[in-house]
Amino acid sequence: MALHPEGMFTTGPLAHLVGLAAGGPDPLEWEVLRFDRVTRTEYWDPSWRHSSQTLASQLDYMATAFSEDFFATCPEADRRAWRAAAGAKSVPAFMTGLAMLLRLADRQGHATYEDVPLAAWEVKAQFPLLMSLDGWAYDGEYASYEESMWAYIEGEHPYCSYEVVPRLTQALEARTLCTESAAFAASFRKLAPQATPETLAVITRTTFTHMTEHHA
């Protein structure tokens, strides 16, 4: 079977952070703190269940084992992203610095949304099921959004654990964060415009009712 060790440079959360460092508008420190918020262990999507300490150790190894010959086997676009992220530093030095930021973020706890504003990529990672909530409200098919939501839930039943329950969890989390942080609420309204307070209330109410009646 073919081996593809260059994947450590091209895929996963480290490549995501490198892409943000190479072309994002915000400081890398902010992006690492956002990453720390997204990668909480209770988050349902396994693609974001990565420990900051584990990733920092991976970066330490990559910096120690780095060689230009191996780096040259990576796709050009990925090499360009790493070098842009490193800036004036060498790629191994950038790796060591990013490892330090990950460890610091892990130690200091989650940054508040007042200190580090919510980012678009963060919303997509943490609330993916709240990004297209009008998909069932076809023109003329339903009298209200609530009616369309009922139709959606009934269509998913009895396999409600796949999307119905995760969407409820995300809706509850978003509603809670909106009440806890005015900064989060303001950014969330802009970045997830379909997830209005009224829409989230409909998702919560209809899903709880369904779960109580059919899954209690």
Buried (B, 14 or more C-beta within 10 A) or exposed (E): EEEEEBEBBBEBBBBBBBBBBBEBEBEBEBBBBBBBBBBEEEBEEEEBBBEBEEBBBBBBEBBEEBEEEBBEEBEEEBBEBBBEBBEEEEBBBBBBBBBBBBBBBBEEEEBBBEEBBBBEBBBBBBBBBBBEBEEBBEEEEBEEBBBBBBBBBEEBEEEBEEEBBBBBBBBBBBBEBBEEBEBBBBBBEEBBEEBBEEBBEBBBEBBEEBBEEEEE
